[in-house]
């Protein structure tokens, strides 16, 4: 009521903030209902000729994909209803609904995070990066080259793209800000985007250096294909990595020009290295354990060990042996959300394969169209698979969940695509590492983007170019390398 006893119309109306909050809650509610509606709609429209488990697997997949796109809840939270729905609907047995959590690829993810915890607790990665940068030419193009070499070297020992980025982030930020102070913001952009993309590209040639690689190999084996071992993967993928790194360096130098750039004062880097103090005993132990792990990975053809086995040995040495670098409590301080997300995605992928749902989708998608193109030449098939993966991963929660969902479908369609399962698996993994467009596509993109030293338009400029170049690299490697080696 107003002071004259009448109703105050202004105060009776909802405040603007209240209306905005109401709209936000309504939007969140609709986004929350959409995955359920999508799943029910898929169940209704799928043909009755499909077995019930396959129909349910596809319906759960449709709802999960909508949840990943709309994100009404944190991404990792979608793993809980996925596991429940798989088991309750009969799309998977009770054991099958949680099978993804016990897979070797998931165990490697857990062990990799634990190894990363040890890397982050010591200054070893930063120390080695400063040493690389001290030997690089002082212009930003030279520093960028040194950084990319450091990232490629780190991939041999550290099985996590995001950890490689986070471990080197403090070093690169110091150097990038030094270029900003010298009037070269583009020099800083070169380094930050180089860190984001280089951390990912370092995982191309080293099998355990990216979880999507190991996932692809495991799914290929389960689909009846041959296992690609450490050295076989290296032999097939090193040209892709070398050319991708070269394209990244050239693209950043071309698109972010620096005129009359003042060279970096090496004393800046030397001072940062000096601040770390002398090399600690824990760093030497960490270096030795990581080297041992890398050597055991290379011996896979002789030991028969999955990459997760040496990784768990590394965790034991790092956390519970007399050589320990971190405590067991510190080793458990990892991204369990990522583990839940990965495990549920893999359980869903296995359900799609085991129920025949993946084969049915493959028949619908590749009975013609793409398969007709693929029959023209192997390179057309490789580019078709890579293009599908590049588009598919744009909408979802990173390359690994996207690959887990897409690979069973593509592997089931290997006959229509006229490609061996090994080629499909490797192509999907490599395309999954081409996360160049959005900050949210990869954690390495996100952590560097949040420094504020570049913006989304910068990422899009270089990302669009690199995506096209990456496809050209795959085409060239298919014709000039994979074909002569008998991989196709």
C-alpha positions in Angstrom: 0.0 0.0 0.0 1.2 3.5 -0.7 1.1 6.5 1.8 -2.4 7.4 0.6 -3.8 4.0 1.3 -3.9 2.9 -2.3 -2.0 0.0 -3.8 1.5 0.9 -5.0 1.5 -0.7 -8.4 5.3 -0.3 -8.8 6.0 -2.3 -5.7 3.4 -4.9 -6.5 5.3 -5.8 -9.7 8.1 -8.3 -9.6 11.5 -6.6 -9.5 13.6 -6.9 -12.7 16.1 -9.1 -10.8 13.3 -11.4 -9.7 12.0 -11.7 -13.3 15.5 -12.5 -14.5 15.9 -15.1 -11.8 12.5 -16.6 -12.7 13.4 -16.9 -16.3 16.7 -18.4 -15.4 15.1 -21.0 -13.3 12.5 -21.8 -16.0 15.3 -22.1 -18.6 17.2 -24.4 -16.3 14.1 -26.5 -15.7 13.4 -26.8 -19.4 17.0 -27.8 -20.0 16.7 -30.4 -17.3 13.6 -31.9 -18.8 14.9 -31.9 -22.4 17.2 -35.0 -22.0 14.3 -37.0 -20.6 12.0 -35.9 -23.3 14.7 -36.6 -25.9 15.2 -40.1 -24.6 11.5 -40.9 -24.5 11.0 -39.5 -28.0 13.9 -41.7 -29.3 12.4 -44.7 -27.6 9.0 -44.0 -29.3 10.3 -43.3 -32.8 12.8 -46.1 -33.0 11.6 -49.1 -35.1 10.0 -52.0 -33.2 12.3 -54.4 -35.2 15.2 -53.3 -33.0 15.6 -55.4 -29.9 14.5 -53.8 -26.7 18.1 -53.5 -25.2 19.3 -51.8 -28.4 16.3 -49.4 -28.4 17.0 -48.5 -24.7 20.7 -48.0 -25.4 19.9 -45.6 -28.2 17.3 -43.8 -26.1 19.7 -43.3 -23.2 22.4 -42.1 -25.7 20.0 -39.5 -27.1 19.1 -38.2 -23.7 22.8 -38.2 -22.6 23.9 -36.3 -25.7 21.2 -33.7 -25.0 22.4 -33.4 -21.4 26.0 -32.9 -22.6 24.9 -30.2 -25.0 22.4 -28.3 -22.8 24.3 -28.9 -19.5 21.5 -28.5 -17.0 23.8 -30.1 -14.4 27.6 -30.4 -14.2 28.8 -32.7 -16.8 30.1 -35.3 -14.4 26.7 -35.5 -12.7 25.3 -37.0 -15.9 27.3 -40.2 -15.2 25.0 -41.2 -12.3 21.7 -41.4 -14.3 23.5 -43.0 -17.2 24.7 -45.9 -15.1 21.2 -46.2 -13.5 19.4 -46.1 -16.8 21.6 -48.7 -18.4 21.1 -51.2 -15.6 17.5 -50.5 -14.9 16.3 -50.6 -18.6 18.1 -53.8 -19.5 20.4 -52.1 -22.0 23.2 -53.6 -19.9 23.6 -56.0 -17.1 24.5 -54.7 -13.7 28.1 -55.4 -14.4 27.9 -54.0 -17.9 26.4 -50.7 -16.6 29.6 -50.1 -14.6 32.0 -51.9 -17.0 33.5 -48.6 -18.2 34.7 -47.7 -14.7 36.9 -50.9 -14.5 38.3 -50.6 -18.0 42.1 -50.4 -18.5 41.6 -47.0 -20.2 39.8 -45.6 -17.2 42.4 -47.1 -14.8 45.1 -45.3 -16.9 43.2 -42.1 -16.5 43.2 -42.5 -12.7 46.8 -43.4 -12.6 47.7 -40.6 -14.9 46.0 -38.1 -12.7 47.9 -39.5 -9.7 51.2 -39.2 -11.6 50.2 -35.7 -12.5 49.7 -34.9 -8.8 53.3 -35.7 -8.2 54.4 -33.6 -11.2 52.5 -30.6 -9.8 54.0 -31.0 -6.3 57.6 -30.4 -7.5 59.1 -27.7 -9.7 60.7 -30.3 -12.1 58.5 -29.4 -15.1 59.0 -25.7 -14.6 62.7 -26.1 -14.1 63.1 -28.1 -17.4 60.9 -25.6 -19.3 63.1 -22.6 -18.1 66.1 -24.5 -19.3 64.5 -25.0 -22.8 63.6 -21.3 -23.0 67.1 -20.2 -22.0 68.4 -21.9 -25.1 65.7 -20.7 -27.4 66.1 -17.5 -29.6 64.8 -14.5 -27.6 62.1 -13.3 -30.0 58.6 -14.7 -29.3 58.8 -16.9 -32.4 61.9 -18.5 -31.0 60.5 -18.8 -27.5 57.4 -20.4 -29.0 59.5 -23.0 -30.8 61.3 -23.8 -27.5 58.0 -24.2 -25.7 56.6 -26.5 -28.4 59.7 -28.7 -28.2 59.3 -28.8 -24.4 55.7 -29.9 -24.7 56.5 -32.6 -27.2 59.2 -33.9 -24.8 56.9 -33.8 -21.8 54.4 -36.0 -23.6 56.8 -38.9 -23.4 56.6 -38.9 -19.6 53.3 -37.3 -18.6 50.1 -39.1 -19.7 47.7 -36.2 -19.5 47.2 -33.3 -21.9 45.8 -30.9 -19.2 48.6 -31.7 -16.8 51.2 -30.7 -19.3 49.4 -27.4 -19.8 48.9 -26.7 -16.1 52.4 -27.7 -15.1 53.9 -25.2 -17.6 51.3 -22.5 -17.2 53.1 -20.5 -14.5 56.3 -20.4 -16.6 54.5 -19.4 -19.8 52.5 -16.7 -18.1 55.7 -15.1 -16.7 57.3 -15.0 -20.1 54.1 -13.9 -21.9 53.6 -11.0 -19.5 57.2 -10.0 -20.1 56.4 -9.7 -23.8 53.3 -7.6 -23.0 55.5 -5.2 -21.0 57.8 -5.0 -24.0 54.8 -3.8 -26.2 54.2 -7.2 -27.9 50.7 -8.5 -26.9 50.8 -10.7 -30.0 53.9 -12.3 -28.7 52.0 -13.2 -25.6 49.1 -14.6 -27.6 51.5 -16.8 -29.5 52.8 -18.3 -26.3 49.5 -18.8 -24.6 47.7 -20.4 -27.6 50.9 -22.4 -28.3 50.7 -23.8 -24.8 47.0 -24.7 -25.1 47.4 -26.4 -28.5 50.9 -27.8 -28.0 49.9 -29.6 -24.8 47.3 -31.5 -26.9 49.3 -32.1 -30.0 52.1 -33.6 -27.9 49.8 -36.5 -27.4 49.5 -37.5 -31.1 52.6 -39.7 -31.5 52.9 -41.1 -28.0 50.2 -43.7 -27.3 49.8 -43.2 -23.5 50.2 -39.4 -23.8 46.4 -39.0 -24.5 43.6 -41.1 -23.0 41.7 -40.9 -26.2 44.5 -42.8 -27.9 44.4 -45.7 -25.4 40.5 -45.7 -25.5 40.6 -46.0 -29.3 43.1 -48.9 -29.3 41.0 -50.7 -26.6 37.8 -50.3 -28.5 39.4 -51.4 -31.7 40.6 -54.6 -30.1 37.2 -55.3 -28.6 35.7 -54.8 -32.1 38.0 -57.6 -33.4 40.8 -55.4 -34.8 44.5 -55.7 -34.0 46.1 -53.9 -31.1 48.4 -51.0 -32.1 51.4 -51.2 -29.8 53.5 -48.2 -28.6 56.1 -48.3 -31.4 53.5 -49.1 -34.1 51.5 -46.0 -33.0 54.7 -43.9 -32.9 55.7 -45.0 -36.4 52.3 -44.2 -37.8 51.6 -41.0 -36.0 54.9 -39.1 -35.8 54.5 -37.4 -39.2 51.1 -36.1 -38.2 52.5 -34.7 -34.9 55.6 -33.2 -36.6 53.6 -31.5 -39.3 50.9 -30.4 -36.8 53.5 -28.7 -34.6 55.1 -27.0 -37.6 51.7 -25.8 -38.8 50.9 -24.5 -35.2 54.2 -22.6 -35.1 53.8 -21.1 -38.6 50.1 -20.3 -38.1 50.7 -18.4 -34.8 53.6 -16.5 -36.3 51.6 -15.6 -39.4 48.3 -14.6 -37.8 49.8 -12.8 -34.8 52.6 -10.7 -36.3 55.0 -8.8 -34.2 56.7 -5.7 -35.6 59.8 -4.3 -34.0 59.5 -6.7 -31.2 61.9 -6.2 -28.3 63.7 -9.5 -27.6 63.1 -11.2 -24.3 65.7 -10.4 -21.7 67.2 -13.8 -20.8 67.8 -12.5 -17.3 64.0 -12.7 -16.8 64.0 -16.4 -17.5 67.3 -16.9 -15.6 65.9 -15.1 -12.5 62.8 -17.3 -12.5 65.0 -20.4 -12.8 67.2 -19.1 -10.0 64.2 -18.6 -7.7 63.5 -22.4 -7.9 66.7 -23.0 -6.1 68.9 -26.1 -6.4 67.4 -29.3 -7.8 65.7 -31.2 -4.9 66.0 -34.9 -4.2 62.3 -35.4 -4.8 62.8 -34.0 -8.3 65.5 -36.5 -9.1 63.3 -39.3 -7.8 60.3 -38.1 -9.8 62.5 -37.9 -13.0 63.7 -41.4 -12.4 60.3 -42.9 -11.9 58.8 -41.1 -14.9 61.7 -42.3 -17.1 61.2 -45.9 -15.9 57.5 -45.6 -16.7 58.2 -44.3 -20.2 60.7 -47.2 -20.8 58.1 -49.8 -19.7 55.5 -48.3 -22.0 57.9 -48.8 -24.9 58.4 -52.5 -23.9 54.7 -53.3 -24.4 55.3 -55.6 -27.4 57.5 -57.8 -25.1 55.7 -57.5 -21.7 52.1 -57.5 -23.1 51.3 -54.9 -20.4 48.5 -52.5 -21.0 49.8 -48.8 -20.5 47.8 -48.7 -17.3 50.1 -51.3 -15.7 53.3 -49.3 -15.8 51.3 -46.2 -14.8 50.1 -48.0 -11.6 53.7 -49.1 -10.8 54.6 -45.4 -11.1 51.9 -44.4 -8.7 53.1 -47.1 -6.2 56.6 -45.8 -6.4 55.5 -42.1 -6.2 53.1 -42.4 -3.3 53.6 -45.6 -1.2 57.3 -46.6 -1.6 60.5 -45.4 0.1 61.0 -43.3 -3.0 57.7 -41.5 -2.6 57.4 -38.0 -3.9 53.9 -37.3 -2.5 51.7 -38.8 0.2 48.9 -41.2 -0.5 46.4 -38.5 0.5 47.9 -36.1 -2.1 47.8 -38.8 -4.7 44.0 -39.1 -4.2 43.5 -35.4 -4.8 42.6 -35.8 -8.4 39.7 -34.9 -10.8 37.3 -37.6 -9.8 34.6 -35.8 -11.9 36.6 -36.6 -15.0 36.9 -40.2 -14.0 33.1 -40.5 -13.5 32.5 -38.8 -16.8 34.9 -41.1 -18.7 33.7 -44.3 -17.0 30.0 -43.6 -17.7 30.7 -42.6 -21.3 32.6 -45.8 -21.8 29.8 -47.9 -20.2 27.4 -46.3 -22.7 29.7 -47.0 -25.6 30.0 -50.7 -24.6 26.2 -50.9 -24.3 25.8 -49.5 -27.8 28.2 -52.1 -29.1 27.0 -55.1 -27.2 23.3 -54.6 -27.9 23.8 -54.1 -31.6 22.7 -50.5 -31.5 26.0 -49.2 -32.9 25.8 -51.6 -35.8 22.2 -50.5 -36.6 23.1 -46.8 -36.5 26.1 -47.5 -38.7 23.9 -49.2 -41.3 21.5 -46.2 -41.3 24.3 -43.6 -41.6 26.7 -45.4 -43.9 24.6 -47.6 -46.1 25.1 -44.9 -48.7 26.3 -41.3 -48.8 29.6 -41.2 -46.9 30.3 -44.9 -47.7 30.0 -44.2 -51.4 32.5 -41.4 -51.0 34.8 -43.6 -49.0 34.8 -46.3 -51.7 36.5 -43.8 -54.0 39.7 -43.9 -52.1 41.1 -44.6 -48.7 42.0 -41.0 -48.2 38.3 -40.1 -48.7 37.3 -42.6 -46.0 39.9 -41.2 -43.5 38.8 -37.6 -44.1 35.1 -38.7 -43.7 35.8 -40.3 -40.4 38.0 -37.3 -39.2 35.4 -34.8 -40.4 32.6 -36.6 -38.5 34.7 -36.6 -35.3 35.7 -33.0 -35.6 32.1 -31.9 -35.9 30.8 -34.4 -33.3 33.2 -33.3 -30.6 32.3 -29.6 -30.9 29.0 -30.2 -29.2 30.1 -32.5 -26.4 32.2 -32.6 -23.2 35.6 -33.1 -24.8 37.1 -35.5 -27.2 37.2 -38.6 -25.1 33.4 -38.8 -24.3 32.8 -38.0 -28.0 35.1 -40.7 -29.1 33.7 -43.2 -26.7 30.2 -42.6 -28.1 31.1 -42.3 -31.8 33.7 -45.0 -32.2 31.4 -48.1 -31.7 29.2 -46.7 -34.5 32.1 -46.1 -36.8 33.8 -49.4 -36.0 30.5 -51.2 -36.8 30.5 -49.5 -40.1 34.1 -50.3 -41.1 32.8 -52.5 -44.0 30.7 -49.7 -45.4 33.6 -47.2 -44.9 36.0 -49.6 -46.6 38.5 -49.0 -43.8 40.2 -51.4 -41.3 39.1 -51.0 -37.7 42.7 -49.9 -36.8 42.5 -47.0 -39.3 39.1 -45.9 -38.0 40.3 -46.0 -34.4 43.5 -44.1 -35.0 41.8 -41.5 -37.2 39.1 -40.8 -34.5 41.8 -40.5 -31.8 43.9 -38.1 -33.9 40.9 -36.0 -34.9 39.9 -35.9 -31.2 43.2 -34.1 -30.5 42.3 -31.3 -33.0 40.5 -29.3 -30.4 41.2 -25.9 -31.9 38.0 -24.0 -32.1 36.4 -23.3 -28.7 37.9 -22.6 -25.2 35.6 -25.2 -23.8 36.7 -28.0 -26.1 39.7 -28.9 -24.0 40.9 -28.1 -20.5 44.2 -26.9 -21.8 42.3 -24.3 -23.9 40.3 -23.2 -20.9 43.1 -22.8 -18.4 45.1 -20.6 -20.8 42.0 -18.7 -22.0 41.3 -17.8 -18.4 44.6 -15.9 -18.1 43.0 -13.1 -20.2 46.0 -12.9 -22.5 44.0 -13.8 -25.5 40.3 -13.9 -26.4 37.9 -16.3 -28.1 38.2 -14.6 -31.4 42.0 -15.1 -31.4 41.4 -18.8 -30.7 38.8 -19.0 -33.5 41.1 -17.3 -36.1 44.0 -19.7 -35.6 41.7 -22.7 -34.8 39.8 -22.5 -38.1 43.0 -22.4 -40.0 44.6 -25.3 -38.1 41.5 -27.5 -38.5 41.7 -27.2 -42.3 45.5 -27.7 -42.2 45.0 -30.8 -39.9 42.7 -32.4 -42.4 45.2 -31.7 -45.2 47.9 -33.3 -43.1 45.8 -36.4 -42.5 45.2 -36.7 -46.2 48.9 -36.4 -47.0 49.9 -38.9 -44.4 47.3 -41.3 -45.5 48.6 -41.3 -49.1 52.3 -40.8 -48.5 52.9 -42.7 -45.3 50.1 -45.0 -44.1 49.5 -46.5 -47.5 53.2 -47.4 -48.2 53.5 -48.9 -44.7 50.5 -51.2 -45.4 48.3 -49.7 -42.7 45.4 -49.3 -45.2 
